[in-house]
Amino acid sequence: MRTTAAILTLIASLAACGPRNEPVVHVPDDTPDCPAACRHLRGEDGSGLDCEEGKDLPDGTTCEKFCLDTQQSGHGLNPSCVVRVGKCSDMDRLQDFCPAP
């Protein structure tokens, strides 16, 4: 009888310790903000900026295309944060404008 009770307790314990689903962190995709970020860096939105990061690359790739391609390849550039910078040197500290969740 004790053996049966022990086995039932063990089975109940194992069932309770089954696999658990980990919470899924949803990171919003801010890729649609690429054009606004590039306009902001070029000062076309009234920001007064004229940052190198907003200019075309030497091969002619636009800021918008570079941002979209980079974002879509899984390397976040945080364009939703870029639109918050007040001066070009702020690009080195984007985390101050959009801290990680």
Secondary structure per residue as TSV (DSSP state, phi and psi in degrees):
chain	resnum	aa	ss	phi	psi
A	1	M	-	360.0	-41.5
A	2	R	H	-64.4	-38.1
A	3	T	H	-64.0	-43.1
A	4	T	H	-62.8	-43.2
A	5	A	H	-64.0	-39.9
A	6	A	H	-65.6	-42.1
A	7	I	H	-64.6	-44.2
A	8	L	H	-62.9	-39.5
A	9	T	H	-64.3	-42.1
A	10	L	H	-63.0	-45.1
A	11	I	H	-62.4	-43.9
A	12	A	H	-63.1	-39.4
A	13	S	H	-65.6	-43.2
A	14	L	H	-65.6	-38.5
A	15	A	H	-64.5	-38.1
A	16	A	H	-72.3	-20.9
A	17	C	T	-101.1	23.6
A	18	G	-	-65.1	-179.3
A	19	P	-	-62.1	141.8
A	20	R	-	-116.4	144.2
A	21	N	-	-82.4	127.0
A	22	E	-	-76.9	148.2
A	23	P	-	-65.0	143.3
A	24	V	-	-98.1	125.0
A	25	V	-	-90.0	121.2
A	26	H	-	-93.5	117.2
A	27	V	-	-101.5	115.8
A	28	P	-	-62.5	142.6
A	29	D	-	-86.6	113.5
A	30	D	-	-100.9	20.1
A	31	T	G	-54.8	-38.7
A	32	P	G	-60.2	-14.6
A	33	D	G	-83.8	-2.5
A	34	C	H	-56.1	-50.6
A	35	P	H	-59.2	-42.1
A	36	A	H	-64.4	-38.9
A	37	A	H	-63.7	-43.6
A	38	C	H	-66.1	-43.0
A	39	R	H	-60.1	-40.3
A	40	H	H	-62.5	-44.8
A	41	L	H	-65.5	-29.3
A	42	R	H	-87.4	-8.3
A	43	G	T	83.3	11.0
A	44	E	T	-75.4	-6.4
A	45	D	T	-104.7	12.0
A	46	G	S	88.6	5.4
A	47	S	-	-70.2	-22.7
A	48	G	-	80.8	1.8
A	49	L	-	-78.5	157.5
A	50	D	-	-148.8	63.4
A	51	C	-	-84.9	145.1
A	52	E	G	-55.8	-36.9
A	53	E	G	-61.8	-20.8
A	54	G	G	-90.7	-8.2
A	55	K	S	-87.1	160.3
A	56	D	-	-62.7	149.6
A	57	L	-	-73.9	162.6
A	58	P	T	-55.0	-29.0
A	59	D	T	-85.1	4.3
A	60	G	S	94.1	-5.1
A	61	T	-	-64.4	128.0
A	62	T	-	-75.4	160.0
A	63	C	H	-56.5	-44.2
A	64	E	H	-59.9	-46.8
A	65	K	H	-66.0	-43.0
A	66	F	H	-59.9	-45.5
A	67	C	H	-62.3	-50.2
A	68	L	H	-59.6	-48.9
A	69	D	H	-62.0	-42.4
A	70	T	H	-66.7	-44.8
A	71	Q	H	-60.1	-46.1
A	72	Q	H	-69.2	-19.4
A	73	S	T	-88.2	2.5
A	74	G	T	96.9	8.0
A	75	H	-	-109.7	100.8
A	76	G	-	-68.9	130.1
A	77	L	-	-102.7	-3.3
A	78	N	-	56.1	52.9
A	79	P	H	-60.7	-27.6
A	80	S	H	-68.0	-22.8
A	81	C	H	-85.9	-34.8
A	82	V	H	-57.9	-36.9
A	83	V	T	-67.8	-8.0
A	84	R	T	-96.1	-9.3
A	85	V	-	-71.6	145.8
A	86	G	S	-103.0	-16.7
A	87	K	S	-151.1	156.6
A	88	C	G	-57.6	-36.7
A	89	S	G	-65.2	-17.8
A	90	D	G	-67.2	-17.3
A	91	M	G	-61.2	-25.1
A	92	D	G	-76.1	-9.9
A	93	R	G	-135.9	47.9
A	94	L	G	-55.6	-32.2
A	95	Q	G	-60.4	-21.7
A	96	D	G	-71.9	-25.2
A	97	F	T	-91.4	-30.3
A	98	C	S	-140.0	80.7
A	99	P	-	-61.2	150.7
A	100	A	-	-61.4	146.1
A	101	P	-	-64.9	360.0
